[in-house]
Amino acid sequence: MLIGCPREIKPQEFRVGLTPNAAREAVAHGHEVIVETGAGAGAGFEDADYAAAGARIVDTPEEIFARAEMVVKVKEPQPAERRQLRAGQVLFTYLHLAPDPEQTRDLLDSGVTAIAYETVTDRAGGLPLLAPMSEVAGRLAPQMGAWALQKANGGRGVLMGGVPGVRPANVVVIGGGVVGTAAARVAVGMGANVTVLDRSIARMSYLDDVFMGRLTTQFSDAAAIEGLLERADMIVGAVLIPGAAAPRLVSRAQLAAMQPGAVLVDVAIDQGGCFETSRATTHQDPVYSVDGIQHYCVANMPGAVPRSSTLALGNATMPFMLALADKGWRQACEDDPHLLEGLNTHAGNLTYYAVGKALGIDVLSPAKALKV
């Protein structure tokens, strides 16, 4: 198979879809790899690294999209990229379609077979291709929130760990999954007073055991969130419904209960955000204020640390990428029902139920799509 990796063009996105090691593995499996010049530079990989791995460097993204049988990326294809996709081609990347009707329509119109990292599952019911970036984003969330809390950046001027005689910041993490656990770990390490909200008793028990009393867990419902708003210095939105739009858990009206200069960090922004006032921002312009409350809603948070993020993502995606290339997408998905869960579009059909429900589009089951 001819595998292509273009340079990411989303603003301030420095990750790359293929590491040189992944390219080397693909070539060793008998595949041809083409990489756009400069694609890995933001993550510290030079063209020479890819050439040494057996890939061929090409000058333009147009050549990648025109020739590649499978396009491997990091972020969802941008409009200029979507216009170059075609039927019979496999796209393997993050998509986050539920809050993005325009992208969904373009993918359907192109006929491309799109397999989304964020909906591939594993035997334990986890999301193995989302988890590495969730871990990175979760660990970054308190760091970014702490920056936004500084007075010079519009925040309350509260130090995360406090000082002797002065209380630490109150940090509320909504969601105790991969993102929430990673966020809690860093916030606790910074000395903050941390409360994690979740609806799973088992998950809260796990967090209590792991953190050994260094944070508080609380069952998540509307009353609990409302009760924590007025004393929170930072709220990290870490909720996830796989493939679906994130639930809105804090309304604009509720911002009035918060302390001026408090910070909302919405890690769920890729799926539409979990705060009513959330809108996607960029690393270049990451923070805005609504009713005196700071919002950090960068849609590609792991792009801030592209070297670490690319290596972590590449470790997770490589086995699936090789299966798709070695067997073809149909056989790979027939052999692995967890990979089949990643199929979001094929031949003009939407194939992921949660996206169809969010956007009001009819869905063809993935099993039937295999036969189209």
C-alpha positions in Angstrom: 0.0 0.0 0.0 1.1 3.6 -0.6 0.9 5.5 2.7 1.0 9.3 2.7 1.7 11.7 5.5 1.1 15.4 4.8 2.2 18.3 7.0 -0.5 19.5 9.4 -2.0 22.8 8.4 -4.4 23.5 11.3 -3.1 26.7 13.1 -0.4 26.0 15.7 -0.4 22.3 15.1 3.1 20.9 15.2 2.5 17.2 15.5 2.9 14.8 12.6 0.9 11.7 11.7 3.9 9.4 11.1 7.1 9.2 13.1 10.2 8.0 11.3 10.0 4.8 13.3 6.5 4.2 12.0 7.6 4.9 8.5 10.5 2.4 8.9 8.1 -0.3 10.1 5.7 0.3 7.2 8.6 0.1 4.7 9.8 -3.1 6.4 6.3 -4.5 5.8 6.7 -3.9 2.1 4.7 -0.7 1.8 5.7 2.6 0.2 5.7 5.7 2.3 5.6 9.3 1.1 6.0 12.3 3.5 5.5 15.9 2.7 8.7 17.9 3.1 8.8 19.6 6.5 6.0 17.5 7.9 7.9 16.4 11.0 9.9 19.6 11.7 7.6 20.9 14.4 8.0 17.7 16.3 11.8 17.6 15.8 11.9 15.1 12.9 13.8 16.2 9.8 13.3 15.1 6.3 16.6 13.2 6.5 15.1 11.1 9.3 12.3 9.9 7.1 14.6 9.3 4.2 16.8 7.2 6.4 13.7 5.2 7.4 13.0 4.5 3.7 10.3 7.0 3.1 10.3 9.3 0.0 10.0 13.1 0.6 7.6 14.9 -1.7 7.2 18.7 -2.2 3.5 19.2 -2.0 0.4 18.0 -0.1 -1.4 17.7 -3.4 0.9 14.8 -4.3 0.2 13.1 -1.0 -3.6 13.3 -1.4 -3.5 12.5 -5.2 -1.3 9.4 -4.8 -1.7 7.9 -1.3 -4.0 4.9 -0.8 -4.1 5.7 2.9 -3.5 9.2 4.3 -2.3 9.3 7.9 -2.7 12.5 9.9 -3.2 13.9 13.4 -6.0 16.5 13.2 -9.2 16.5 11.2 -8.7 17.4 7.5 -9.1 21.1 6.9 -11.4 22.3 4.1 -8.5 22.5 1.5 -7.5 19.0 2.4 -11.1 17.6 2.3 -11.5 18.8 -1.2 -8.6 16.5 -2.2 -10.0 13.3 -0.6 -11.6 10.7 -2.8 -13.6 7.4 -2.9 -11.4 4.4 -2.4 -8.9 6.2 -0.2 -8.5 5.6 3.5 -8.2 8.5 5.9 -6.7 7.6 9.3 -6.8 10.4 11.8 -8.7 12.2 14.6 -12.1 13.4 13.2 -14.4 14.5 16.1 -17.4 14.7 13.7 -20.3 15.1 16.2 -19.9 18.9 16.6 -18.7 19.4 13.0 -21.5 19.1 10.4 -19.5 20.8 7.7 -16.6 18.4 7.9 -19.0 15.4 8.1 -20.8 16.5 5.0 -17.5 17.0 3.1 -16.2 13.6 4.1 -19.5 12.0 2.9 -19.4 13.9 -0.3 -15.8 12.8 -1.0 -16.7 9.1 -0.5 -13.5 8.6 1.5 -13.2 5.7 4.0 -12.5 7.6 7.2 -11.3 5.8 10.3 -11.3 8.0 13.4 -8.7 7.5 16.1 -11.1 8.6 18.8 -13.6 5.9 18.3 -11.3 2.8 17.9 -11.9 0.7 21.0 -10.0 -2.1 22.9 -11.0 -5.3 24.7 -11.4 -3.4 28.0 -13.8 -0.9 26.5 -11.1 1.8 26.4 -10.1 4.2 23.6 -6.5 3.3 22.9 -5.8 5.9 20.3 -7.5 8.7 22.2 -5.9 7.8 25.5 -2.4 9.0 24.8 -3.6 12.5 23.8 -6.1 12.6 26.6 -3.2 11.9 29.0 -1.2 14.8 27.5 -4.2 17.2 27.5 -5.1 16.3 31.0 -1.6 16.9 32.3 -1.5 20.2 30.4 -4.8 21.4 31.7 -3.7 22.5 35.2 -0.6 24.1 33.7 -2.5 26.1 31.2 -5.2 27.0 33.8 -2.5 28.1 36.2 -1.1 30.4 33.6 -4.6 31.8 32.9 -5.1 32.4 36.7 -2.2 34.9 36.8 -3.4 38.4 37.1 -1.4 39.6 34.1 -3.3 37.1 32.0 -6.7 38.1 33.3 -7.1 35.7 36.1 -7.7 36.0 39.8 -4.0 36.1 40.7 -4.2 32.8 42.7 -1.1 30.6 43.1 -2.0 26.9 42.6 -0.1 25.7 45.7 -0.6 28.7 47.9 2.1 29.6 50.4 2.3 29.1 54.2 -0.7 30.9 55.7 -2.5 31.3 52.4 -4.8 28.6 51.0 -4.0 26.9 47.7 -6.3 27.2 44.6 -9.5 25.2 44.6 -9.5 23.0 41.4 -12.6 21.1 40.3 -12.2 18.4 37.7 -15.4 17.3 36.1 -14.9 13.7 34.9 -12.6 11.1 36.4 -11.5 9.3 33.2 -8.1 9.5 31.5 -8.2 13.3 31.1 -9.6 13.9 34.6 -7.1 11.6 36.3 -4.2 13.1 34.5 -5.4 16.6 35.3 -5.9 15.7 39.0 -2.4 14.2 39.2 -0.8 17.4 38.0 -3.0 19.7 40.0 -2.4 17.7 43.2 1.3 17.8 42.4 1.1 21.6 42.1 -0.3 21.7 45.7 -3.9 22.6 44.7 -7.0 21.6 46.7 -8.6 19.2 44.1 -12.1 17.8 43.8 -13.0 15.2 41.1 -16.6 14.7 40.1 -17.7 11.5 38.4 -20.7 9.2 38.2 -19.0 5.9 38.6 -18.7 4.7 42.1 -16.0 2.3 41.0 -14.0 5.0 39.4 -14.2 7.3 42.5 -13.1 4.4 44.6 -10.1 3.9 42.3 -9.2 7.6 42.5 -9.5 7.5 46.3 -7.1 4.5 46.4 -4.6 5.9 44.0 -4.4 9.4 45.4 -4.6 8.1 49.0 -6.7 11.0 50.4 -4.8 13.8 48.5 -8.0 14.8 46.7 -11.7 14.7 47.2 -14.2 12.7 45.1 -17.8 13.6 44.7 -20.7 12.2 42.8 -21.4 14.3 39.7 -24.8 15.9 39.3 -26.1 19.3 38.6 -26.4 20.2 42.3 -22.9 19.1 43.0 -21.4 21.2 40.2 -23.5 24.2 41.2 -22.4 23.9 44.8 -18.7 23.9 43.8 -18.8 26.8 41.3 -18.7 29.7 43.8 -15.4 28.6 45.5 -13.7 27.2 42.4 -10.6 29.0 41.1 -10.3 26.6 38.2 -12.7 24.1 36.6 -11.4 21.5 34.2 -14.0 20.0 31.9 -12.9 16.4 31.3 -16.1 14.6 30.2 -16.3 12.3 27.2 -19.0 10.4 25.5 -17.2 8.5 22.8 -17.8 9.9 19.3 -20.7 12.1 20.6 -21.0 15.8 21.4 -20.0 16.6 24.9 -22.8 17.4 27.4 -23.1 21.0 28.5 -22.6 21.0 32.3 -22.1 24.7 33.2 -24.5 27.3 31.7 -23.8 30.9 31.1 -26.1 31.9 33.8 -24.1 29.9 36.3 -21.0 31.9 35.6 -22.4 34.7 37.8 -21.9 32.4 40.8 -18.2 32.1 40.1 -15.5 34.4 41.4 -14.3 37.0 38.9 -11.1 35.8 37.2 -11.7 32.1 37.8 -10.7 29.9 34.9 -12.6 27.3 32.9 -10.3 24.8 31.0 -12.4 22.9 28.5 -10.6 19.8 27.4 -13.8 18.5 25.8 -13.8 21.3 23.2 -12.9 18.9 20.4 -16.3 17.4 21.0 -18.1 20.7 21.2 -17.2 21.6 24.8 -18.8 21.0 28.1 -19.4 24.6 29.1 -22.2 26.6 27.4 -19.8 29.5 26.8 -17.0 27.4 25.3 -15.7 28.1 21.8 -12.6 26.7 20.2 -9.4 28.8 20.5 -5.8 28.3 19.3 -2.4 28.2 21.0 -1.8 31.7 19.5 -4.9 33.2 21.1 -5.9 30.7 23.8 -7.9 32.6 26.3 -11.0 34.8 26.3 -13.3 36.1 28.9 -17.1 35.8 29.3 -18.8 37.6 32.2 -15.4 38.0 33.9 -14.6 34.2 33.7 -11.5 33.2 31.8 -11.9 30.4 29.2 -9.1 28.3 27.9 -10.5 26.2 25.1 -7.6 25.2 22.8 -8.9 22.5 20.5 -5.5 20.8 20.0 -3.9 21.1 23.4 -1.4 18.3 22.9 0.0 20.3 20.0 1.7 22.5 22.6 4.2 19.7 23.3 4.4 18.1 19.8 7.5 16.0 20.4 6.1 14.1 23.3 2.6 14.0 21.8 3.8 12.7 18.4 5.8 9.9 20.0 3.0 8.9 22.3 0.4 8.9 19.4 2.8 7.1 17.1 3.3 4.3 19.6 -0.5 3.8 19.8 -1.5 4.2 16.1 1.3 2.2 14.5 -0.1 -1.3 15.0 -3.5 -0.3 13.6 -1.9 1.6 10.7 0.2 -1.5 9.8 -2.9 -3.8 10.0 -4.8 -1.4 7.6 -1.9 -1.4 5.2 -1.0 -5.1 5.4 -4.6 -6.4 5.1 -6.5 -3.6 3.5 -9.1 -1.7 5.5 -12.0 -4.3 5.0 -10.0 -7.3 6.1 -8.4 -5.4 8.9 -11.8 -4.3 10.2 -13.3 -7.8 9.8 -10.5 -9.3 11.8 -10.6 -6.6 14.5 -14.1 -5.4 15.7 -12.4 -2.8 17.8 -10.8 -1.2 14.7 -14.2 -1.5 13.0 -15.5 0.8 15.7 -13.3 3.5 14.3 -15.1 3.5 10.9 -17.0 6.8 10.7 -17.6 7.2 6.9 -17.4 5.0 3.9 -18.5 5.5 0.2 -20.8 8.4 1.1 -22.3 6.7 4.2 -22.1 7.7 7.8 -21.2 4.7 9.9 -21.0 5.9 13.5 -24.2 6.0 15.4 -23.3 8.7 17.9 -22.4 11.1 15.1 -25.6 10.4 13.2 -27.6 11.0 16.4 -25.8 14.3 17.0 -26.2 15.6 13.5 -29.5 14.0 12.5 -28.0 11.9 9.7 -29.0 8.3 8.8 -26.3 5.8 9.7 -25.3 2.6 7.9 -24.0 0.0 10.3 -20.2 -0.6 10.1 -20.9 -4.3 9.4 -23.0 -3.4 6.4 -20.5 -0.9 5.3 -17.9 -3.7 5.0 -19.9 -5.1 2.1 -20.4 -1.8 0.2 
